[in-house]
Amino acid sequence: MKRILTFLAALFFIFLSPAFSETLDPANMAEQEILAEQKILIEAMKKVVIVRIKLPRKTDGREHNITGAGAFIKENGYILTAYHIIEMIREDEGEIEVCYFPPNGEIENLDFNENYGKVECAIAQLIGYDSENDLALLKIDFNNSDYFKFGRNAAIGQAIFTIGHPFGISWSLDKGVISKALAVIKTTTKKIPQHFIISDALMVPGNSGGPLINAKGELLGLNVRFSPSGMSLAISSEDIAIIIPQLLEKGPISKSFIGIDIYSNKKILGLLITKVCPDSPAQDANLWPGDVILEIDGKPQRNFIDIERAITFQKPGTIVEIKILRQKEELTLKIKLALKIKDFY
């Protein structure tokens, strides 16, 4: 009993101590949260680069600059950015310059003006690109140890941060929330819809190619475009992870298809095939209109996003296993993906 009373007395004095009261103070707790957040963002800044395209003007020979952002996604200087930033470099003479923080360029705060002198620049090489998904992989001669780890499962209402180069303001930060985790958007130029993470973070010229990160500093996506209302549209990290292996092989990546049209509905447990293209892998594998795709390589197929990841993003020549439902009977077929030449799955 004496030991218990001594323990309770000690707890009583701890609760009354100024140090403990300060720890529980809401204002102090909020300050600690801000400092922890700033530490994560400082680390993230080291993994973000400014991408500058230098093109000679054909009229007067003066230099014309296009700027955006990029993110280290691998060691040995590999950087992911938006393809539309560097697209002109393929058509005109010019070079891609990347500015970054070197390993010895310690950043102590988020004020870029105080960190400007620590920035170094280098000419980058274009390794691979995916014009359809607006992604480009660059490489500089730099043995970076810091690069973004990929996060997953972006959720509506989740707090996010973007880092970019809006209006020429380098390494500018913005905070927002995810409005739509994976929105399927149809364009006038493509029959097949694309999907993006949509957030209310600032998205203006100069922010393209910059990372969309979560509160842990993980990469959730890459900002590639914005809506008329200014909402940010980002390619998800899950999609990026599938595309990167092809980007590393250099040159434009090749998309795959099997030659089907599909219909997605919550009432259907899978994807309904509405059309099979003549002389396509789907026809060769004996897929029929009316078949319902249940799984591809063991992964359930519920929407356009699932099938794009399972087929479109894969390398041509890959053999996939498709489980279908045909007239109440489940069948499993093997199909060899072909180079995408038509706007079908």
MARKOL-204877 format. One record per residue (C-alpha): y, x, z; residue in one letter. Coordinates in nm, 2 decimals, always signed. Layout:
% MARKOL-204877
+--------+--------+--------+---------+
!     c2 !     c1 !     c3 ! residuo !
+--------+--------+--------+---------+
!      Y !      X !      Z !       a !
...
+--------+--------+--------+---------+
***
This chain:
% MARKOL-204877
+--------+--------+--------+---------+
!     c2 !     c1 !     c3 ! residuo !
+--------+--------+--------+---------+
!  +0.00 !  +0.00 !  +0.00 !       m !
!  +0.24 !  +0.28 !  +0.08 !       k !
!  +0.19 !  +0.44 !  -0.26 !       r !
!  +0.26 !  +0.10 !  -0.43 !       i !
!  +0.58 !  +0.06 !  -0.23 !       l !
!  +0.69 !  +0.41 !  -0.32 !       t !
!  +0.62 !  +0.34 !  -0.70 !       f !
!  +0.82 !  +0.02 !  -0.69 !       l !
!  +1.11 !  +0.19 !  -0.52 !       a !
!  +1.11 !  +0.46 !  -0.78 !       a !
!  +1.12 !  +0.19 !  -1.06 !       l !
!  +1.40 !  +0.02 !  -0.88 !       f !
!  +1.61 !  +0.34 !  -0.88 !       f !
!  +1.53 !  +0.40 !  -1.25 !       i !
!  +1.65 !  +0.06 !  -1.35 !       f !
!  +1.97 !  +0.11 !  -1.16 !       l !
!  +2.03 !  +0.45 !  -1.30 !       s !
!  +2.33 !  +0.49 !  -1.55 !       p !
!  +2.10 !  +0.66 !  -1.81 !       a !
!  +1.86 !  +0.37 !  -1.82 !       f !
!  +2.14 !  +0.12 !  -1.84 !       s !
!  +2.29 !  +0.31 !  -2.13 !       e !
!  +1.96 !  +0.31 !  -2.31 !       t !
!  +1.94 !  -0.07 !  -2.29 !       l !
!  +2.31 !  -0.12 !  -2.38 !       d !
!  +2.31 !  -0.32 !  -2.71 !       p !
!  +2.60 !  -0.11 !  -2.85 !       a !
!  +2.42 !  +0.21 !  -2.78 !       n !
!  +2.10 !  +0.08 !  -2.93 !       m !
!  +2.29 !  -0.02 !  -3.25 !       a !
!  +2.44 !  +0.32 !  -3.27 !       e !
!  +2.09 !  +0.48 !  -3.24 !       q !
!  +1.96 !  +0.26 !  -3.52 !       e !
!  +2.26 !  +0.36 !  -3.74 !       i !
!  +2.19 !  +0.73 !  -3.67 !       l !
!  +1.82 !  +0.70 !  -3.75 !       a !
!  +1.91 !  +0.52 !  -4.08 !       e !
!  +2.16 !  +0.79 !  -4.17 !       q !
!  +1.90 !  +1.06 !  -4.11 !       k !
!  +1.66 !  +0.88 !  -4.35 !       i !
!  +1.93 !  +0.84 !  -4.62 !       l !
!  +2.04 !  +1.21 !  -4.59 !       i !
!  +1.68 !  +1.31 !  -4.66 !       e !
!  +1.67 !  +1.06 !  -4.95 !       a !
!  +1.99 !  +1.21 !  -5.10 !       m !
!  +1.81 !  +1.55 !  -5.14 !       k !
!  +1.56 !  +1.37 !  -5.37 !       k !
!  +1.82 !  +1.21 !  -5.60 !       v !
!  +1.99 !  +1.39 !  -5.89 !       v !
!  +2.28 !  +1.32 !  -6.12 !       i !
!  +2.18 !  +1.31 !  -6.49 !       v !
!  +2.45 !  +1.40 !  -6.74 !       r !
!  +2.40 !  +1.38 !  -7.12 !       i !
!  +2.63 !  +1.62 !  -7.31 !       k !
!  +2.68 !  +1.52 !  -7.67 !       l !
!  +2.92 !  +1.67 !  -7.92 !       p !
!  +3.14 !  +1.41 !  -8.08 !       r !
!  +3.08 !  +1.40 !  -8.46 !       k !
!  +3.45 !  +1.33 !  -8.53 !       t !
!  +3.63 !  +1.60 !  -8.34 !       d !
!  +3.35 !  +1.82 !  -8.19 !       g !
!  +3.46 !  +1.73 !  -7.83 !       r !
!  +3.19 !  +1.69 !  -7.57 !       e !
!  +3.09 !  +1.33 !  -7.49 !       h !
!  +2.92 !  +1.27 !  -7.15 !       n !
!  +2.69 !  +0.99 !  -7.05 !       i !
!  +2.59 !  +0.99 !  -6.68 !       t !
!  +2.33 !  +0.82 !  -6.46 !       g !
!  +2.10 !  +0.91 !  -6.18 !       a !
!  +1.74 !  +1.02 !  -6.14 !       g !
!  +1.48 !  +1.08 !  -5.86 !       a !
!  +1.24 !  +1.36 !  -5.79 !       f !
!  +0.89 !  +1.20 !  -5.80 !       i !
!  +0.68 !  +1.51 !  -5.80 !       k !
!  +0.69 !  +1.88 !  -5.71 !       e !
!  +0.78 !  +2.15 !  -5.97 !       n !
!  +1.10 !  +1.97 !  -6.08 !       g !
!  +0.97 !  +1.64 !  -6.22 !       y !
!  +1.24 !  +1.38 !  -6.23 !       i !
!  +1.22 !  +1.01 !  -6.33 !       l !
!  +1.53 !  +0.84 !  -6.48 !       t !
!  +1.61 !  +0.55 !  -6.71 !       a !
!  +1.53 !  +0.60 !  -7.08 !       y !
!  +1.85 !  +0.44 !  -7.21 !       h !
!  +2.05 !  +0.72 !  -7.05 !       i !
!  +1.88 !  +1.00 !  -7.25 !       i !
!  +1.80 !  +0.79 !  -7.56 !       e !
!  +2.09 !  +0.94 !  -7.77 !       m !
!  +1.97 !  +1.30 !  -7.70 !       i !
!  +1.67 !  +1.23 !  -7.93 !       r !
!  +1.90 !  +1.14 !  -8.22 !       e !
!  +2.19 !  +1.38 !  -8.18 !       d !
!  +2.23 !  +1.74 !  -8.08 !       e !
!  +2.30 !  +1.78 !  -7.72 !       g !
!  +2.15 !  +1.86 !  -7.38 !       e !
!  +2.04 !  +1.70 !  -7.06 !       i !
!  +2.21 !  +1.84 !  -6.75 !       e !
!  +2.07 !  +1.76 !  -6.40 !       v !
!  +2.27 !  +1.83 !  -6.08 !       c !
!  +2.08 !  +1.84 !  -5.75 !       y !
!  +2.08 !  +1.98 !  -5.40 !       f !
!  +1.88 !  +2.31 !  -5.37 !       p !
!  +1.65 !  +2.37 !  -5.08 !       p !
!  +1.91 !  +2.58 !  -4.90 !       n !
!  +2.18 !  +2.32 !  -4.95 !       g !
!  +2.15 !  +2.15 !  -4.62 !       e !
!  +2.32 !  +1.81 !  -4.60 !       i !
!  +2.46 !  +1.72 !  -4.26 !       e !
!  +2.62 !  +1.38 !  -4.35 !       n !
!  +2.65 !  +1.12 !  -4.62 !       l !
!  +3.00 !  +1.23 !  -4.73 !       d !
!  +2.95 !  +1.37 !  -5.08 !       f !
!  +3.29 !  +1.54 !  -5.08 !       n !
!  +3.18 !  +1.76 !  -4.80 !       e !
!  +2.85 !  +1.84 !  -4.97 !       n !
!  +2.98 !  +1.90 !  -5.33 !       y !
!  +2.98 !  +2.28 !  -5.30 !       g !
!  +2.61 !  +2.28 !  -5.23 !       k !
!  +2.52 !  +2.12 !  -5.56 !       v !
!  +2.35 !  +2.32 !  -5.84 !       e !
!  +2.30 !  +2.21 !  -6.20 !       c !
!  +2.03 !  +2.30 !  -6.46 !       a !
!  +1.93 !  +2.20 !  -6.82 !       i !
!  +1.64 !  +1.96 !  -6.82 !       a !
!  +1.35 !  +1.92 !  -7.06 !       q !
!  +1.24 !  +1.57 !  -7.17 !       l !
!  +0.87 !  +1.55 !  -7.10 !       i !
!  +0.78 !  +1.19 !  -7.19 !       g !
!  +0.94 !  +0.85 !  -7.22 !       y !
!  +0.85 !  +0.48 !  -7.23 !       d !
!  +1.13 !  +0.30 !  -7.42 !       s !
!  +0.98 !  -0.05 !  -7.35 !       e !
!  +0.99 !  -0.01 !  -6.97 !       n !
!  +1.31 !  +0.21 !  -6.99 !       d !
!  +1.16 !  +0.51 !  -6.81 !       l !
!  +1.19 !  +0.88 !  -6.90 !       a !
!  +1.04 !  +1.18 !  -6.73 !       l !
!  +1.24 !  +1.50 !  -6.71 !       l !
!  +1.16 !  +1.85 !  -6.58 !       k !
!  +1.38 !  +2.13 !  -6.46 !       i !
!  +1.29 !  +2.48 !  -6.35 !       d !
!  +1.30 !  +2.41 !  -5.98 !       f !
!  +1.02 !  +2.43 !  -5.72 !       n !
!  +1.13 !  +2.13 !  -5.51 !       n !
!  +0.93 !  +2.05 !  -5.19 !       s !
!  +1.11 !  +1.72 !  -5.14 !       d !
!  +1.03 !  +1.42 !  -5.36 !       y !
!  +1.00 !  +1.05 !  -5.31 !       f !
!  +0.68 !  +0.90 !  -5.18 !       k !
!  +0.59 !  +0.56 !  -5.33 !       f !
!  +0.63 !  +0.25 !  -5.12 !       g !
!  +0.45 !  -0.07 !  -5.20 !       r !
!  +0.47 !  -0.45 !  -5.17 !       n !
!  +0.85 !  -0.52 !  -5.21 !       a !
!  +0.93 !  -0.85 !  -5.03 !       a !
!  +1.20 !  -1.11 !  -5.06 !       i !
!  +1.47 !  -1.05 !  -4.79 !       g !
!  +1.36 !  -0.68 !  -4.74 !       q !
!  +1.65 !  -0.44 !  -4.68 !       a !
!  +1.69 !  -0.18 !  -4.95 !       i !
!  +1.92 !  +0.11 !  -5.05 !       f !
!  +2.03 !  +0.25 !  -5.38 !       t !
!  +2.17 !  +0.59 !  -5.46 !       i !
!  +2.35 !  +0.66 !  -5.79 !       g !
!  +2.66 !  +0.77 !  -5.97 !       h !
!  +2.87 !  +0.45 !  -6.01 !       p !
!  +3.20 !  +0.50 !  -6.18 !       f !
!  +3.16 !  +0.87 !  -6.15 !       g !
!  +3.12 !  +0.86 !  -5.77 !       i !
!  +2.82 !  +1.10 !  -5.72 !       s !
!  +2.55 !  +1.02 !  -5.47 !       w !
!  +2.70 !  +0.69 !  -5.38 !       s !
!  +2.50 !  +0.47 !  -5.15 !       l !
!  +2.47 !  +0.09 !  -5.14 !       d !
!  +2.27 !  -0.14 !  -4.92 !       k !
!  +2.13 !  -0.48 !  -5.01 !       g !
!  +1.83 !  -0.71 !  -4.99 !       v !
!  +1.56 !  -0.80 !  -5.24 !       i !
!  +1.62 !  -1.14 !  -5.40 !       s !
!  +1.30 !  -1.15 !  -5.60 !       k !
!  +1.00 !  -0.92 !  -5.54 !       a !
!  +0.87 !  -0.94 !  -5.90 !       l !
!  +1.06 !  -1.16 !  -6.13 !       a !
!  +0.92 !  -1.23 !  -6.47 !       v !
!  +1.20 !  -1.22 !  -6.73 !       i !
!  +1.17 !  -1.31 !  -7.09 !       k !
!  +1.41 !  -1.15 !  -7.34 !       t !
!  +1.51 !  -1.26 !  -7.69 !       t !
!  +1.36 !  -0.95 !  -7.85 !       t !
!  +1.02 !  -0.96 !  -7.69 !       k !
!  +0.75 !  -1.22 !  -7.68 !       k !
!  +0.59 !  -1.08 !  -7.38 !       i !
!  +0.80 !  -1.11 !  -7.06 !       p !
!  +0.89 !  -0.81 !  -6.84 !       q !
!  +0.90 !  -0.81 !  -6.46 !       h !
!  +1.15 !  -0.65 !  -6.22 !       f !
!  +1.24 !  -0.62 !  -5.86 !       i !
!  +1.58 !  -0.80 !  -5.83 !       i !
!  +1.82 !  -0.71 !  -5.55 !       s !
!  +2.19 !  -0.76 !  -5.48 !       d !
!  +2.26 !  -0.39 !  -5.45 !       a !
!  +2.54 !  -0.26 !  -5.67 !       l !
!  +2.43 !  -0.20 !  -6.02 !       m !
!  +2.70 !  -0.07 !  -6.26 !       v !
!  +2.72 !  +0.21 !  -6.52 !       p !
!  +2.62 !  +0.53 !  -6.36 !       g !
!  +2.36 !  +0.38 !  -6.13 !       n !
!  +2.09 !  +0.35 !  -6.39 !       s !
!  +1.79 !  +0.57 !  -6.32 !       g !
!  +1.87 !  +0.58 !  -5.95 !       g !
!  +1.61 !  +0.49 !  -5.69 !       p !
!  +1.56 !  +0.17 !  -5.50 !       l !
!  +1.43 !  +0.27 !  -5.16 !       i !
!  +1.32 !  +0.09 !  -4.84 !       n !
!  +1.42 !  +0.16 !  -4.48 !       a !
!  +1.15 !  +0.43 !  -4.46 !       k !
!  +1.31 !  +0.62 !  -4.75 !       g !
!  +1.01 !  +0.53 !  -4.98 !       e !
!  +1.06 !  +0.46 !  -5.35 !       l !
!  +1.02 !  +0.09 !  -5.42 !       l !
!  +1.15 !  +0.10 !  -5.77 !       g !
!  +1.38 !  +0.26 !  -6.03 !       l !
!  +1.70 !  +0.08 !  -6.12 !       n !
!  +1.72 !  +0.04 !  -6.50 !       v !
!  +1.95 !  -0.25 !  -6.58 !       r !
!  +2.16 !  -0.52 !  -6.43 !       f !
!  +2.20 !  -0.90 !  -6.49 !       s !
!  +2.53 !  -1.06 !  -6.61 !       p !
!  +2.60 !  -1.15 !  -6.24 !       s !
!  +2.57 !  -0.78 !  -6.14 !       g !
!  +2.22 !  -0.81 !  -5.98 !       m !
!  +2.01 !  -0.49 !  -5.99 !       s !
!  +1.69 !  -0.50 !  -6.19 !       l !
!  +1.43 !  -0.23 !  -6.10 !       a !
!  +1.09 !  -0.12 !  -6.23 !       i !
!  +0.85 !  -0.14 !  -5.94 !       s !
!  +0.68 !  +0.17 !  -5.79 !       s !
!  +0.34 !  +0.01 !  -5.86 !       e !
!  +0.42 !  +0.00 !  -6.23 !       d !
!  +0.57 !  +0.35 !  -6.23 !       i !
!  +0.25 !  +0.49 !  -6.07 !       a !
!  +0.05 !  +0.35 !  -6.35 !       i !
!  +0.28 !  +0.48 !  -6.62 !       i !
!  +0.35 !  +0.83 !  -6.49 !       i !
!  +0.01 !  +0.98 !  -6.59 !       p !
!  +0.09 !  +0.90 !  -6.96 !       q !
!  +0.45 !  +1.03 !  -6.92 !       l !
!  +0.31 !  +1.36 !  -6.80 !       l !
!  +0.11 !  +1.40 !  -7.13 !       e !
!  +0.45 !  +1.44 !  -7.31 !       k !
!  +0.61 !  +1.24 !  -7.59 !       g !
!  +0.63 !  +0.86 !  -7.61 !       p !
!  +0.36 !  +0.68 !  -7.43 !       i !
!  +0.12 !  +0.45 !  -7.61 !       s !
!  +0.07 !  +0.09 !  -7.49 !       k !
!  -0.26 !  -0.09 !  -7.52 !       s !
!  -0.36 !  -0.45 !  -7.62 !       f !
!  -0.68 !  -0.65 !  -7.68 !       i !
!  -0.52 !  -0.92 !  -7.89 !       g !
!  -0.48 !  -1.24 !  -7.69 !       i !
!  -0.22 !  -1.49 !  -7.59 !       d !
!  -0.25 !  -1.63 !  -7.24 !       i !
!  -0.13 !  -1.91 !  -7.02 !       y !
!  -0.07 !  -1.88 !  -6.65 !       s !
!  -0.06 !  -2.18 !  -6.41 !       n !
!  -0.11 !  -2.21 !  -6.04 !       k !
!  -0.37 !  -2.48 !  -6.09 !       k !
!  -0.58 !  -2.23 !  -6.30 !       i !
!  -0.78 !  -1.97 !  -6.10 !       l !
!  -0.72 !  -1.70 !  -6.36 !       g !
!  -0.55 !  -1.66 !  -6.70 !       l !
!  -0.63 !  -1.91 !  -6.98 !       l !
!  -0.68 !  -1.75 !  -7.32 !       i !
!  -0.49 !  -1.97 !  -7.57 !       t !
!  -0.53 !  -1.75 !  -7.88 !       k !
!  -0.75 !  -1.46 !  -8.00 !       v !
!  -0.60 !  -1.24 !  -8.28 !       c !
!  -0.82 !  -1.18 !  -8.59 !       p !
!  -0.97 !  -0.83 !  -8.62 !       d !
!  -0.87 !  -0.75 !  -8.26 !       s !
!  -1.07 !  -0.59 !  -7.97 !       p !
!  -1.08 !  -0.94 !  -7.81 !       a !
!  -1.24 !  -1.09 !  -8.11 !       q !
!  -1.49 !  -0.79 !  -8.14 !       d !
!  -1.58 !  -0.85 !  -7.77 !       a !
!  -1.64 !  -1.22 !  -7.84 !       n !
!  -1.36 !  -1.36 !  -7.63 !       l !
!  -1.28 !  -1.72 !  -7.72 !       w !
!  -0.97 !  -1.95 !  -7.68 !       p !
!  -1.04 !  -2.15 !  -7.37 !       g !
!  -1.20 !  -1.86 !  -7.18 !       d !
!  -1.04 !  -1.80 !  -6.84 !       v !
!  -1.00 !  -1.43 !  -6.74 !       i !
!  -1.09 !  -1.40 !  -6.37 !       l !
!  -1.10 !  -1.02 !  -6.32 !       e !
!  -1.03 !  -0.69 !  -6.51 !       i !
!  -1.21 !  -0.39 !  -6.36 !       d !
!  -1.26 !  -0.58 !  -6.04 !       g !
!  -0.90 !  -0.68 !  -6.00 !       k !
!  -0.81 !  -1.05 !  -5.99 !       p !
!  -0.59 !  -1.17 !  -6.27 !       q !
!  -0.35 !  -1.44 !  -6.16 !       r !
!  -0.03 !  -1.38 !  -6.37 !       n !
!  +0.14 !  -1.19 !  -6.65 !       f !
!  +0.21 !  -0.89 !  -6.41 !       i !
!  -0.17 !  -0.85 !  -6.33 !       d !
!  -0.27 !  -0.84 !  -6.70 !       i !
!  +0.01 !  -0.61 !  -6.80 !       e !
!  -0.09 !  -0.36 !  -6.54 !       r !
!  -0.46 !  -0.39 !  -6.63 !       a !
!  -0.42 !  -0.37 !  -7.01 !       i !
!  -0.07 !  -0.30 !  -7.15 !       t !
!  +0.00 !  +0.00 !  -6.92 !       f !
!  -0.34 !  +0.16 !  -6.97 !       q !
!  -0.42 !  +0.43 !  -7.23 !       k !
!  -0.56 !  +0.32 !  -7.57 !       p !
!  -0.93 !  +0.39 !  -7.59 !       g !
!  -0.99 !  +0.30 !  -7.22 !       t !
!  -1.29 !  +0.07 !  -7.18 !       i !
!  -1.23 !  -0.21 !  -6.93 !       v !
!  -1.47 !  -0.47 !  -6.78 !       e !
!  -1.35 !  -0.83 !  -6.81 !       i !
!  -1.50 !  -1.11 !  -6.61 !       k !
!  -1.44 !  -1.45 !  -6.76 !       i !
!  -1.52 !  -1.81 !  -6.70 !       l !
!  -1.65 !  -2.00 !  -7.00 !       r !
!  -1.76 !  -2.36 !  -6.97 !       q !
!  -1.84 !  -2.32 !  -6.60 !       k !
!  -2.04 !  -2.00 !  -6.66 !       e !
!  -1.92 !  -1.65 !  -6.55 !       e !
!  -1.96 !  -1.37 !  -6.80 !       l !
!  -1.87 !  -1.00 !  -6.79 !       t !
!  -1.77 !  -0.83 !  -7.12 !       l !
!  -1.67 !  -0.47 !  -7.19 !       k !
!  -1.36 !  -0.42 !  -7.42 !       i !
!  -1.22 !  -0.10 !  -7.56 !       k !
!  -0.84 !  -0.11 !  -7.55 !       l !
!  -0.66 !  -0.05 !  -7.88 !       a !
!  -0.32 !  +0.09 !  -7.96 !       l !
!  -0.07 !  -0.19 !  -7.93 !       k !
!  +0.06 !  -0.29 !  -8.27 !       i !
!  +0.14 !  -0.66 !  -8.21 !       k !
!  +0.33 !  -0.84 !  -7.94 !       d !
!  +0.02 !  -0.97 !  -7.76 !       f !
!  -0.18 !  -0.87 !  -7.45 !       y !
+--------+--------+--------+---------+
***
